[in-house]
Amino acid sequence: MARGALGLGIATLYLSAIVLIPLAAVAVKAFSAGLGTFWDSVTSPYAAKALVITLVISLIVAAIGAVMGTLVAWVLVRDEFRGKRVLNALIDLPFALPTIVAGLTLLALYGPDSPFGVHLAYTRAAVIVALLFVTLPFVVRSVQPVLIEVDREVEEAAASLGASNATTFRRIVLPSLRPAILSGAALAFARSVGEIGSLVLIAGKVQIASIVIYADIESDAPHAAASLSVVLLVLALIVLVILRRLGGRVAH
Amino acid sequence: MLISRRTSWSLRGIALLYLLLLLVLPLGVVFGRTFEHGFSTAWGWMTTPAAISAFWLTVLVAVIAVPLNTIFGVGCALVLVRGRARGRAILDALIDLPFVVSPVIVGLALILVYGQTGWFGKWFTDHGVRIIYAAPGIVLATIFVSLPFVVREVAPVLIEVGDEQEQAAATLGASSWQTFWRVTLPSIRWGVAYGVVLTTARALGEIGAVLIVSSNVAGQTQTLPLLVLARSDQIGSGAITSAYAAATELAVMSLVVLLAMTLLGRGRDSS
C-alpha cells in the first residue's frame, strides 16, 4: 500500500459524506425529470433574469474590487503612515465579521434610517456595496504578498530610463501583479455569485440567484432550486479551474 | 517607482476613505445604535432566554465543527503533501469546493441527502434521528462551509518546512506517532492555529446554509446569526435595538477572532 493510502481513503470518505454526495444529490435532483425539464426551468423568465442580474452584479463587484483592492494593497505596502498596522488588521474584518452583521450594519448606514440620508437599501446599488464589503480582503490579500516581493530595482531602472510613473506601473508593476489581481477577483466573483448572508436584509426585491433559490426551497419547489443551483455550481467549477490555472492558492 | 508627494497622499486618501466608508463607519453605527438607549437596555436584549440559548447553540456548533475540521485538515494536509498514494490530485482539487459553492446550495444539498425524503434521510428517520431542521443539520452545514480552511493553511507550511527533520527522527528510531507529535506538529503549529481561527470565524457567523437546514425556532434551533435575522424582521419599538444588540454580541466575538488572526499572523510570519 502506498504511503498515506489509508489517510487518503479516510479523507475522501469525510469529504464525500459532507460535500460530494450532497452536491451530487443536487445534480441528480435537477436532472431527475429529464434534460428538457431542466432546460425549461433554467430558461424560465424568472430564473434567466436572476442569472443575468447575478452575473452582471458579480462582474461589477469583481471589477471594482480588483481596482480598489490593488490600490489599497499598494498603499499598505508602499506607503508609510501612522496607524498602518491597525488598518492592515482591519482588512480581515469582513472575513471575521458574520455576514448577517455586515448586512445589518449596511442597512443601518445606507437604509431608511440612514444618518446621512443615503437610501440605497433594497436596490442593486445596495447589493453591490454589501458584496464589495464581504469580498474586500480577496484582492488585497492576494496582491499584498506579491507587491512585497516585487523587485523595485526594475522600477528604478525604468524610471531612470525616462519612463513616467504611469508607464512604469503599466509596463513593469502591473504584469507581475496580474495573476494575483485576477485570482483575487475570481474569488470575489465566486463569492458574489453565491452570497446570501449579507444580502437577506438589504436585497429587497432584487432577485439575485441565491435569493431565488432560497425562495424556491421555502416554497417547496426543490426541482427549480436544484436546476438553478446546477448552473451556479458549473460557474463555481469554472472559477476553480481558472484559479488552478493562475496557480494562485485558493484562500478563505 | 518614485511617487510624488501629491500622488502618494491622494492614493492614501482614497484608500483610507474607501475603507472608512466600507468598514469602519458601518461598525461604528451598529455599536452606536445598540447602546443609544443605554447599556442596560442592550444588555437586557443580550440576556433574554432566546438570546442566551442562541449564544450557546452557536458555541456548541463551533465546538463540534472546529475540532472535526481541524483533525481532518491536518490529516488531509499530511496526506496531500507527504503521502504517495494515487488520487491525491483529485482530492486536492475537490477540497476547495466549499469556498466557491453558494451556502444556499449547501443547504439544499443537505436537505436532499439528509432530509426526511432524502437519500439517507429515511434511514435516519427510521432510527429516530432527526438531522434537517435540528441541531445535527446545523453542524453538518457548518462543517461543510468551513472545511477547507485548516488544509489550506497547513499544506503550504508542510511544504515549506520539508521532511528532513521527520526523516531524522525516524532514523533515530521514533515511531510515526512520536514523529508527528514531537517534530511535525510543533513545526506547523502557527499554520494550524491560523486555520483554526479562520474556521471558528466562519463557524460562528455562518447563516446562508444554516438558514435553510434550521427550523429557526427560538430557544431550540436558532443560532446567533439567525437571531439577528429574526429580530431584524420584527416590527415594533425595541425590535431594531434588539437586533443590533445581538449583532453587537456577534461583532464582539468576531473582533476577538480578528485580534487572534492578527497576533497569529505575526507569529506565523516571524517563525
Chai-1 contact restraints between the chains, C-beta under 6 A:
chainA,res_idxA,chainB,res_idxB,connection_type,confidence,min_distance_angstrom,max_distance_angstrom,comment,restraint_id
A,A2,B,R84,contact,1.0,0.0,6.0,A-B,restraint_1
A,A2,B,A85,contact,1.0,0.0,6.0,A-B,restraint_2
A,R3,B,G83,contact,1.0,0.0,6.0,A-B,restraint_3
A,R3,B,R84,contact,1.0,0.0,6.0,A-B,restraint_4
A,G4,B,V79,contact,1.0,0.0,6.0,A-B,restraint_5
A,G4,B,G83,contact,1.0,0.0,6.0,A-B,restraint_6
A,G4,B,A85,contact,1.0,0.0,6.0,A-B,restraint_7
A,A5,B,A85,contact,1.0,0.0,6.0,A-B,restraint_8
A,G7,B,G75,contact,1.0,0.0,6.0,A-B,restraint_9
A,G7,B,V79,contact,1.0,0.0,6.0,A-B,restraint_10
A,L8,B,V79,contact,1.0,0.0,6.0,A-B,restraint_11
A,L8,B,A85,contact,1.0,0.0,6.0,A-B,restraint_12
A,A11,B,C76,contact,1.0,0.0,6.0,A-B,restraint_13
A,A11,B,V79,contact,1.0,0.0,6.0,A-B,restraint_14
A,T12,B,L91,contact,1.0,0.0,6.0,A-B,restraint_15
A,Y14,B,F72,contact,1.0,0.0,6.0,A-B,restraint_16
A,I18,B,I143,contact,1.0,0.0,6.0,A-B,restraint_17
A,I18,B,F144,contact,1.0,0.0,6.0,A-B,restraint_18
A,V19,B,L97,contact,1.0,0.0,6.0,A-B,restraint_19
A,V19,B,F144,contact,1.0,0.0,6.0,A-B,restraint_20
A,I21,B,V113,contact,1.0,0.0,6.0,A-B,restraint_21
A,P22,B,A109,contact,1.0,0.0,6.0,A-B,restraint_22
A,P22,B,L110,contact,1.0,0.0,6.0,A-B,restraint_23
A,P22,B,V113,contact,1.0,0.0,6.0,A-B,restraint_24
A,L23,B,A109,contact,1.0,0.0,6.0,A-B,restraint_25
A,A25,B,A109,contact,1.0,0.0,6.0,A-B,restraint_26
A,A25,B,L112,contact,1.0,0.0,6.0,A-B,restraint_27
A,A25,B,V113,contact,1.0,0.0,6.0,A-B,restraint_28
A,A25,B,W119,contact,1.0,0.0,6.0,A-B,restraint_29
A,V26,B,A109,contact,1.0,0.0,6.0,A-B,restraint_30
A,K29,B,L112,contact,1.0,0.0,6.0,A-B,restraint_31
A,M68,B,Y18,contact,1.0,0.0,6.0,A-B,restraint_32
A,L71,B,A15,contact,1.0,0.0,6.0,A-B,restraint_33
A,V72,B,A15,contact,1.0,0.0,6.0,A-B,restraint_34
A,V75,B,L11,contact,1.0,0.0,6.0,A-B,restraint_35
A,V75,B,R12,contact,1.0,0.0,6.0,A-B,restraint_36
A,V75,B,A15,contact,1.0,0.0,6.0,A-B,restraint_37
A,D79,B,R12,contact,1.0,0.0,6.0,A-B,restraint_38
A,A89,B,T262,contact,1.0,0.0,6.0,A-B,restraint_39
A,L90,B,L23,contact,1.0,0.0,6.0,A-B,restraint_40
A,D92,B,L258,contact,1.0,0.0,6.0,A-B,restraint_41
A,D92,B,M261,contact,1.0,0.0,6.0,A-B,restraint_42
A,L93,B,L23,contact,1.0,0.0,6.0,A-B,restraint_43
A,A96,B,A201,contact,1.0,0.0,6.0,A-B,restraint_44
A,A96,B,S254,contact,1.0,0.0,6.0,A-B,restraint_45
A,A96,B,V257,contact,1.0,0.0,6.0,A-B,restraint_46
A,A96,B,L258,contact,1.0,0.0,6.0,A-B,restraint_47
A,L97,B,S254,contact,1.0,0.0,6.0,A-B,restraint_48
A,P98,B,G205,contact,1.0,0.0,6.0,A-B,restraint_49
A,P98,B,P225,contact,1.0,0.0,6.0,A-B,restraint_50
A,P98,B,L250,contact,1.0,0.0,6.0,A-B,restraint_51
A,I100,B,I207,contact,1.0,0.0,6.0,A-B,restraint_52
A,I100,B,P225,contact,1.0,0.0,6.0,A-B,restraint_53
A,I100,B,V228,contact,1.0,0.0,6.0,A-B,restraint_54
A,I100,B,L229,contact,1.0,0.0,6.0,A-B,restraint_55
A,V101,B,A247,contact,1.0,0.0,6.0,A-B,restraint_56
A,V101,B,L250,contact,1.0,0.0,6.0,A-B,restraint_57
A,V101,B,A251,contact,1.0,0.0,6.0,A-B,restraint_58
A,L104,B,A247,contact,1.0,0.0,6.0,A-B,restraint_59
A,T105,B,P26,contact,1.0,0.0,6.0,A-B,restraint_60
A,T105,B,V30,contact,1.0,0.0,6.0,A-B,restraint_61
A,L106,B,P26,contact,1.0,0.0,6.0,A-B,restraint_62
A,A108,B,V29,contact,1.0,0.0,6.0,A-B,restraint_63
A,A108,B,V30,contact,1.0,0.0,6.0,A-B,restraint_64
A,A108,B,R33,contact,1.0,0.0,6.0,A-B,restraint_65
A,L109,B,P26,contact,1.0,0.0,6.0,A-B,restraint_66
A,L109,B,V29,contact,1.0,0.0,6.0,A-B,restraint_67
A,F133,B,L22,contact,1.0,0.0,6.0,A-B,restraint_68
A,E155,B,M1,contact,1.0,0.0,6.0,A-B,restraint_69
A,A159,B,L2,contact,1.0,0.0,6.0,A-B,restraint_70
A,N165,B,M1,contact,1.0,0.0,6.0,A-B,restraint_71
A,T168,B,M1,contact,1.0,0.0,6.0,A-B,restraint_72
A,A190,B,V100,contact,1.0,0.0,6.0,A-B,restraint_73
A,G194,B,S102,contact,1.0,0.0,6.0,A-B,restraint_74
A,I196,B,P103,contact,1.0,0.0,6.0,A-B,restraint_75
A,I196,B,V104,contact,1.0,0.0,6.0,A-B,restraint_76
A,I196,B,G208,contact,1.0,0.0,6.0,A-B,restraint_77
A,G197,B,I207,contact,1.0,0.0,6.0,A-B,restraint_78
A,G197,B,G208,contact,1.0,0.0,6.0,A-B,restraint_79
A,L201,B,S232,contact,1.0,0.0,6.0,A-B,restraint_80
A,S210,B,S102,contact,1.0,0.0,6.0,A-B,restraint_81
A,S210,B,V104,contact,1.0,0.0,6.0,A-B,restraint_82
A,I213,B,V104,contact,1.0,0.0,6.0,A-B,restraint_83
A,Y214,B,V104,contact,1.0,0.0,6.0,A-B,restraint_84
A,I217,B,L108,contact,1.0,0.0,6.0,A-B,restraint_85
A,I217,B,I212,contact,1.0,0.0,6.0,A-B,restraint_86
A,A225,B,L108,contact,1.0,0.0,6.0,A-B,restraint_87
A,S229,B,I105,contact,1.0,0.0,6.0,A-B,restraint_88
A,S229,B,L108,contact,1.0,0.0,6.0,A-B,restraint_89
A,L232,B,S102,contact,1.0,0.0,6.0,A-B,restraint_90
A,A236,B,V100,contact,1.0,0.0,6.0,A-B,restraint_91
A,A236,B,V101,contact,1.0,0.0,6.0,A-B,restraint_92
A,V239,B,V100,contact,1.0,0.0,6.0,A-B,restraint_93
A,L240,B,D96,contact,1.0,0.0,6.0,A-B,restraint_94
A,L240,B,V100,contact,1.0,0.0,6.0,A-B,restraint_95
A,V250,B,D96,contact,1.0,0.0,6.0,A-B,restraint_96
A,V250,B,F99,contact,1.0,0.0,6.0,A-B,restraint_97
